[in-house]
Amino acid sequence: MGFWKGSCDFRFEIGIAVPGRGWLDIPPVSLYITGAMFDRLTNAFSDIVRQLSGRARISEKNIEETVEQIKMALLEADVNLRVVRRFVNGTIEEAKGEKILRGVAPGQQFVKIIHDRLTGLLGDQRQDLVLRGPDTQTVILFCGLQGSGKTTTAAKLGLHLRKKGRRPLLVAADLVRPAAVEQLAVLGRQCETEVWREEGAKDPAGVVRNALKHAQKFQFDTVIVDTAGRQQVDEDLMGELARVKAAAAPDEVLLVADAMTGQNAVDIAKVFEEKIGLTGVILSKFDSDTRGGAALSLKSISGKPIKFTGTGEKLEDLEPFYPERLASRILGMGDVVSLVEKAQATINREEAEALQRKMESSTFTLADFLEQFKRMRKMGSMKALVEMVPGLSGQIREGDISETEMKRQEAIILSMTPAERDNYRIIGTSRRKRVARGSGTSVFAVNQLLKRFEKARLMMKKAAKNKGQGILPGMGGMR
């Protein structure tokens, strides 16, 4: 678990527990985000939570008015009408009980009801992939319409599983779309995952059978099959998928659905479940879905869990789907658990200890500052990261801050000499002019960066001296 300490210009520190060392702080970096998924829905629910949390008394009229606000927010987010009705009716029924109307802290209890019902809509609990033991093959079959992101998502899952210690094989069985086989081969090289491909092949089921033999011979424990899609569901697509499924005998059949299509993604999932049979769904382009209707409707309508979400264009941008964590994000409560997990994945113990020593001795340099920008990028999309900060996503409007600014700051630091990065105090007027020219920015921008860096050093020095005193109760907080 970790904690957040933040300043008003969206600069934060993460504390991570390291065995034998206690709490270590990752130096603060600036976050620049150009919007966030579920923008409207999060803003609406954040307002509702703020209205309710401090109430000492709640009447039936309060409940009805709040539920009406919730209903409108869900409908505007493109949530299925049947799902909205079920959600609203269940919330009213539970909220009007004696426990809420006459209980202690009724506002907070009402918020908990909303949180639990959102979690239920999203699927209740995390549904893991079915993965067999190391001596037995696991076969995962991908399906979906053309353009949903199947090929890229297959490579993302391959990388995700490889990081978990498995040995995946990607199978290029999309023989319809031009260049699909080559695309998977390129992605496979990027994520260092072997790809089975057959030049000139016409039968995808035959390709899958040969790939399975190859996987067994060379001890690949996971086979991920990328299949062809069509512009729309038709008999040819379903017939081909049925033949490939019979050849693969998969443990998982995952539909890759484009989150940007909203309710259409839910309808597509329902059809694929009826025709082929699914074990789960991966929502691609999840970072672009500002409404969120697909995620909130999918489990209720199709009956199939969301297992992963694609949260960006990089191969690392595939996240396991946790219903409870996403419900917290939608309500503006943040998701510190996921955030700390991301931080732990990008910084090892030795690096954390080295950074801690720099903080304690005030030797943190601009070169170290630049390294933190890179680490933030490894943690994933900036839009996704801000969703995890308690209370922050609802406070940021599109256009307030941008990732372009982060790149500008990187350019400024890269335009400095090694000596200047090691000792920012030598950067006088003439040097600032040179750095501004080299980075294509202005002296004002260089001055701003140096002021931010100086402030960050002071924050880190203070944090190093007061270890443990910044830990905030509950999920986290801001200051």
Rosetta blueprint (number, residue, H / E / L):
1 M L
2 G L
3 F L
4 W E
5 K E
6 G E
7 S L
8 C L
9 D L
10 F L
11 R E
12 F E
13 E E
14 I E
15 G E
16 I E
17 A E
18 V E
19 P L
20 G L
21 R L
22 G E
23 W E
24 L E
25 D E
26 I E
27 P E
28 P E
29 V E
30 S E
31 L L
32 Y L
33 I L
34 T L
35 G L
36 A L
37 M L
38 F L
39 D H
40 R H
41 L H
42 T H
43 N H
44 A H
45 F H
46 S H
47 D H
48 I H
49 V H
50 R H
51 Q H
52 L H
53 S H
54 G L
55 R L
56 A L
57 R L
58 I L
59 S L
60 E H
61 K H
62 N H
63 I H
64 E H
65 E H
66 T H
67 V H
68 E H
69 Q H
70 I H
71 K H
72 M H
73 A H
74 L H
75 L H
76 E H
77 A L
78 D L
79 V L
80 N L
81 L H
82 R H
83 V H
84 V H
85 R H
86 R H
87 F H
88 V H
89 N H
90 G H
91 T H
92 I H
93 E H
94 E H
95 A H
96 K L
97 G L
98 E H
99 K H
100 I H
101 L H
102 R L
103 G L
104 V L
105 A L
106 P H
107 G H
108 Q H
109 Q H
110 F H
111 V H
112 K H
113 I H
114 I H
115 H H
116 D H
117 R H
118 L H
119 T H
120 G H
121 L H
122 L H
123 G L
124 D L
125 Q L
126 R L
127 Q L
128 D L
129 L L
130 V L
131 L L
132 R L
133 G L
134 P L
135 D L
136 T L
137 Q L
138 T E
139 V E
140 I E
141 L E
142 F E
143 C E
144 G L
145 L L
146 Q L
147 G L
148 S L
149 G L
150 K H
151 T H
152 T H
153 T H
154 A H
155 A H
156 K H
157 L H
158 G H
159 L H
160 H H
161 L H
162 R H
163 K H
164 K L
165 G L
166 R L
167 R L
168 P E
169 L E
170 L E
171 V E
172 A E
173 A E
174 D L
175 L L
176 V L
177 R L
178 P L
179 A L
180 A H
181 V H
182 E H
183 Q H
184 L H
185 A H
186 V H
187 L H
188 G H
189 R H
190 Q H
191 C L
192 E L
193 T L
194 E E
195 V E
196 W E
197 R L
198 E L
199 E L
200 G L
201 A L
202 K L
203 D L
204 P H
205 A H
206 G H
207 V H
208 V H
209 R H
210 N H
211 A H
212 L H
213 K H
214 H H
215 A H
216 Q H
217 K H
218 F L
219 Q L
220 F L
221 D L
222 T E
223 V E
224 I E
225 V E
226 D E
227 T E
228 A L
229 G L
230 R L
231 Q L
232 Q L
233 V L
234 D L
235 E H
236 D H
237 L H
238 M H
239 G H
240 E H
241 L H
242 A H
243 R H
244 V H
245 K H
246 A H
247 A H
248 A H
249 A L
250 P L
251 D L
252 E E
253 V E
254 L E
255 L E
256 V E
257 A E
258 D E
259 A H
260 M H
261 T H
262 G L
263 Q H
264 N H
265 A H
266 V H
267 D H
268 I H
269 A H
270 K H
271 V H
272 F H
273 E H
274 E H
275 K H
276 I L
277 G L
278 L L
279 T L
280 G E
281 V E
282 I E
283 L E
284 S E
285 K L
286 F H
287 D H
288 S H
289 D L
290 T L
291 R L
292 G L
293 G H
294 A H
295 A H
296 L H
297 S H
298 L H
299 K H
300 S H
301 I H
302 S H
303 G L
304 K L
305 P L
306 I E
307 K E
308 F E
309 T E
310 G E
311 T L
312 G L
313 E L
314 K L
315 L L
316 E L
317 D L
318 L E
319 E E
320 P E
321 F L
322 Y L
323 P H
324 E H
325 R H
326 L H
327 A H
328 S H
329 R H
330 I H
331 L L
332 G L
333 M L
334 G L
335 D L
336 V H
337 V H
338 S H
339 L H
340 V H
341 E H
342 K H
343 A H
344 Q H
345 A H
346 T H
347 I L
348 N L
349 R H
350 E H
351 E H
352 A H
353 E H
354 A H
355 L H
356 Q H
357 R H
358 K H
359 M H
360 E H
361 S H
362 S L
363 T L
364 F L
365 T L
366 L H
367 A H
368 D H
369 F H
370 L H
371 E H
372 Q H
373 F H
374 K H
375 R H
376 M H
377 R H
378 K H
379 M L
380 G L
381 S L
382 M H
383 K H
384 A H
385 L H
386 V H
387 E H
388 M L
389 V L
390 P L
391 G L
392 L L
393 S H
394 G H
395 Q H
396 I L
397 R L
398 E L
399 G L
400 D L
401 I L
402 S L
403 E H
404 T H
405 E H
406 M H
407 K H
408 R H
409 Q H
410 E H
411 A H
412 I H
413 I H
414 L H
415 S L
416 M L
417 T L
418 P H
419 A H
420 E H
421 R H
422 D H
423 N L
424 Y H
425 R H
426 I H
427 I L
428 G L
429 T H
430 S H
431 R H
432 R H
433 K H
434 R H
435 V H
436 A H
437 R H
438 G H
439 S H
440 G L
441 T L
442 S L
443 V H
444 F H
445 A H
446 V H
447 N H
448 Q H
449 L H
450 L H
451 K H
452 R H
453 F H
454 E H
455 K H
456 A H
457 R H
458 L H
459 M H
460 M H
461 K H
462 K H
463 A H
464 A H
465 K H
466 N L
467 K L
468 G L
469 Q L
470 G L
471 I L
472 L L
473 P L
474 G L
475 M L
476 G L
477 G L
478 M L
479 R L
